[in-house]
Amino acid sequence: MYILTPILLGAVIMVIIAVFINNLSPNRNYPRYWF
């Protein structure tokens, strides 16, 4: 669990940053569809 926690936290932070940065522009829409 000690090794899994930083990996999971880093992945979640990267996804949040990607969604925020890609939605700054009004004509871009990321993600287009959630599964």
LINUR-V584160 format. One record per helix or strand of 2 or more residues. SS is the DSSP state (~ for helix, > for strand). FROM is the first residue (numbers start at 0). TO is the last residue. Records with the same first field share a line. If there is no record, write none. Layout:
BEGIN
SS: FROM-TO / FROM-TO
END
This chain:
BEGIN
~: 1-21
END
